[in-house]
Amino acid sequence: MKKSMSLCLVAVLVLLTLAGCGKKLNVDKNTVYVQKKGKVIGAIVQKFDKDYYDADELQSYVNDRVEAYVSTHEKDSVKVDEFSVEEGVAKLNVSYAGYEDYAALNEVELFAGTVPQALAAGYDFDAAFLKVEEGKLGGEASKEEIIGASDYKVVILSEKLDVKVDGTIAYVSSQYTSLASKDTVSITLPEDAIDGEEMTLTYIVYKQ
């Protein structure tokens, strides 16, 4: 496998996400959709327009990686729901039974649960937060205000993609984030950032 092809595969696999219900996400960019009870759908959208890219090779690689993981975990822990390559664009939908499977398979940081559960798991909410008011980012919110929202849920991750939740976003950590809608946050790096710069944790706090 050519090095450039291998990097493409790694980029796809690093962004595989959680789920369990088999829905599809029709989006035009990489998106994580965190559903009720911690289930998530992950959609990967990536250019696949080089002559040496091989769709069958990519699909086989993804399937083998998933099968290897499932062989040592629960049967429904990970599932490839959809894979397609059309007009130079590869689209992949993957389901995970829980965020633990996502983190283990992809070796990345991700948590989905309540604010108290996140605190118990060791997350310190040490970030600058903004309130979401009338569907827009508003004024600053204190750490005490955030951790006091005991009936709220939170998604915590360190990836550059869109995050959609089953609920209404109330607070979001301010670094590298923008609000796409009342239930979706975009996480990006600024244009002047160094490519490959390590992402800090992003906190998305919401109410269902």
C-alpha positions as CSV (number, residue, x, y, z in Angstrom):
1,M,0.0,0.0,0.0
2,K,1.4,3.4,-0.9
3,K,2.3,5.7,1.9
4,S,-0.2,8.3,0.8
5,M,-3.0,5.8,0.6
6,S,-2.1,4.5,4.1
7,L,-2.4,8.1,5.5
8,C,-5.8,8.4,3.9
9,L,-6.9,5.2,5.6
10,V,-5.6,6.4,8.9
11,A,-7.4,9.7,8.5
12,V,-10.6,7.8,7.9
13,L,-10.2,5.4,10.8
14,V,-9.1,8.0,13.3
15,L,-12.5,9.7,12.8
16,L,-14.7,6.6,13.2
17,T,-17.4,7.2,15.7
18,L,-19.9,5.8,18.2
19,A,-23.4,4.4,17.6
20,G,-25.7,1.5,17.9
21,C,-28.9,2.1,16.1
22,G,-27.9,2.0,12.4
23,K,-29.1,5.4,11.3
24,K,-27.2,7.2,8.6
25,L,-25.9,10.8,8.6
26,N,-26.3,12.7,5.4
27,V,-23.7,15.4,5.8
28,D,-20.9,16.9,3.8
29,K,-18.2,16.9,6.4
30,N,-16.9,14.7,9.2
31,T,-19.6,14.6,11.9
32,V,-20.2,12.9,15.2
33,Y,-23.8,12.6,16.3
34,V,-24.2,11.8,20.0
35,Q,-27.7,10.3,20.6
36,K,-29.7,9.6,23.7
37,K,-28.3,7.0,26.1
38,G,-24.7,7.6,24.8
39,K,-25.2,6.1,21.4
40,V,-23.6,8.0,18.5
41,I,-23.5,7.9,14.7
42,G,-20.2,8.8,13.0
43,A,-20.1,10.0,9.4
44,I,-16.8,10.4,7.6
45,V,-16.6,12.4,4.3
46,Q,-13.2,12.5,2.6
47,K,-11.9,13.3,-0.9
48,F,-11.0,10.1,-2.7
49,D,-9.8,11.5,-6.0
50,K,-6.3,10.2,-6.7
51,D,-5.7,7.6,-9.4
52,Y,-3.8,5.3,-7.0
53,Y,-6.7,5.2,-4.4
54,D,-8.5,1.9,-4.4
55,A,-12.0,1.8,-3.0
56,D,-12.0,-2.0,-2.6
57,E,-8.7,-1.8,-0.7
58,L,-10.1,0.9,1.6
59,Q,-13.3,-0.9,2.3
60,S,-11.4,-4.2,3.0
61,Y,-9.0,-2.3,5.4
62,V,-11.9,-0.8,7.3
63,N,-13.8,-4.0,7.5
64,D,-10.7,-6.0,8.7
65,R,-10.0,-3.4,11.3
66,V,-13.6,-3.5,12.6
67,E,-13.7,-7.3,12.5
68,A,-10.5,-7.6,14.5
69,Y,-11.8,-5.3,17.2
70,V,-15.2,-7.1,17.4
71,S,-13.5,-10.4,17.7
72,T,-12.3,-9.4,21.2
73,H,-15.3,-7.4,22.2
74,E,-19.1,-7.6,22.2
75,K,-20.6,-8.6,18.9
76,D,-22.4,-5.3,18.3
77,S,-19.6,-3.1,19.6
78,V,-18.8,-1.7,16.2
79,K,-20.6,-2.0,12.9
80,V,-19.9,-0.5,9.4
81,D,-23.3,0.8,8.3
82,E,-22.4,2.3,5.0
83,F,-19.4,2.7,2.7
84,S,-19.5,4.4,-0.7
85,V,-17.2,6.2,-3.2
86,E,-19.0,8.5,-5.6
87,E,-17.6,11.4,-7.7
88,G,-14.3,11.4,-6.0
89,V,-15.7,11.4,-2.4
90,A,-15.6,8.5,0.1
91,K,-18.4,8.3,2.7
92,L,-18.3,6.1,5.7
93,N,-20.9,5.5,8.4
94,V,-19.9,3.5,11.4
95,S,-21.9,2.5,14.5
96,Y,-20.5,2.0,18.0
97,A,-22.3,0.6,21.0
98,G,-20.6,3.0,23.4
99,Y,-17.9,5.7,23.6
100,E,-15.5,3.3,25.2
101,D,-15.4,1.3,22.0
102,Y,-14.7,4.5,20.0
103,A,-11.9,5.5,22.3
104,A,-10.3,2.1,22.4
105,L,-10.4,1.4,18.6
106,N,-9.3,4.8,17.5
107,E,-7.0,5.7,20.4
108,V,-8.5,9.1,20.8
109,E,-10.2,11.0,23.6
110,L,-14.0,10.9,23.8
111,F,-16.6,10.9,26.6
112,A,-20.4,11.1,26.5
113,G,-22.5,11.3,29.6
114,T,-23.8,13.5,32.3
115,V,-21.8,16.3,33.9
116,P,-21.5,14.5,37.2
117,Q,-20.3,11.3,35.4
118,A,-17.7,13.4,33.6
119,L,-16.4,14.8,36.9
120,A,-16.3,11.3,38.4
121,A,-14.3,10.1,35.4
122,G,-11.7,12.7,36.1
123,Y,-12.5,15.5,33.7
124,D,-11.9,18.9,35.4
125,F,-13.7,21.2,33.0
126,D,-10.6,23.4,33.0
127,A,-11.5,25.6,30.0
128,A,-13.0,28.9,29.0
129,F,-16.7,28.5,28.4
130,L,-19.3,30.5,26.5
131,K,-23.0,30.4,27.0
132,V,-25.3,29.7,24.1
133,E,-28.2,32.2,24.1
134,E,-31.0,32.2,21.5
135,G,-29.0,29.9,19.3
136,K,-25.8,32.0,19.3
137,L,-22.6,32.1,21.3
138,G,-23.0,34.6,24.1
139,G,-21.2,35.7,27.2
140,E,-18.7,33.9,29.3
141,A,-19.8,31.2,31.8
142,S,-17.9,30.2,34.9
143,K,-16.6,26.7,35.6
144,E,-18.7,26.7,38.7
145,E,-21.8,27.3,36.6
146,I,-20.9,24.5,34.3
147,I,-20.2,21.8,36.9
148,G,-23.3,22.9,38.8
149,A,-25.5,21.8,35.9
150,S,-26.0,18.3,37.2
151,D,-28.9,17.5,35.0
152,Y,-27.0,18.4,31.8
153,K,-25.1,16.1,29.5
154,V,-21.6,16.7,28.0
155,V,-19.6,15.5,25.1
156,I,-15.8,15.8,25.6
157,L,-13.4,15.2,22.7
158,S,-10.2,16.2,21.0
159,E,-10.9,16.0,17.3
160,K,-11.5,18.5,14.5
161,L,-15.1,17.8,13.2
162,D,-18.7,18.7,13.7
163,V,-20.5,17.4,16.8
164,K,-24.3,17.0,16.8
165,V,-26.2,16.2,19.9
166,D,-29.7,15.0,20.8
167,G,-30.6,18.1,22.6
168,T,-30.0,21.9,22.9
169,I,-26.5,23.1,23.5
170,A,-26.2,25.4,26.6
171,Y,-22.5,25.9,26.9
172,V,-19.4,25.2,24.9
173,S,-15.7,25.6,25.5
174,S,-14.5,28.6,23.4
175,Q,-11.2,27.4,21.9
176,Y,-11.5,26.4,18.2
177,T,-15.3,26.2,18.3
178,S,-18.2,27.8,16.5
179,L,-21.9,27.1,16.7
180,A,-23.4,25.7,13.5
181,S,-26.9,25.3,14.9
182,K,-28.7,24.9,18.2
183,D,-27.6,21.3,18.3
184,T,-24.3,21.3,16.4
185,V,-20.8,22.6,17.2
186,S,-18.0,22.9,14.6
187,I,-14.5,22.3,16.0
188,T,-11.7,23.6,13.7
189,L,-8.2,25.0,13.9
190,P,-7.6,28.6,12.9
191,E,-5.9,29.2,9.5
192,D,-2.6,30.4,11.2
193,A,-2.4,27.3,13.4
194,I,0.4,24.7,12.8
195,D,-0.9,21.8,10.8
196,G,-1.1,18.8,13.1
197,E,-1.3,20.9,16.3
198,E,-2.5,18.9,19.2
199,M,-6.1,19.7,20.1
200,T,-7.1,20.6,23.6
201,L,-10.3,19.0,25.0
202,T,-13.5,20.5,23.7
203,Y,-16.5,20.5,26.1
204,I,-20.1,20.6,24.7
205,V,-22.7,20.9,27.5
206,Y,-26.3,20.4,26.5
207,K,-29.8,19.7,27.9
208,Q,-32.0,16.9,26.5
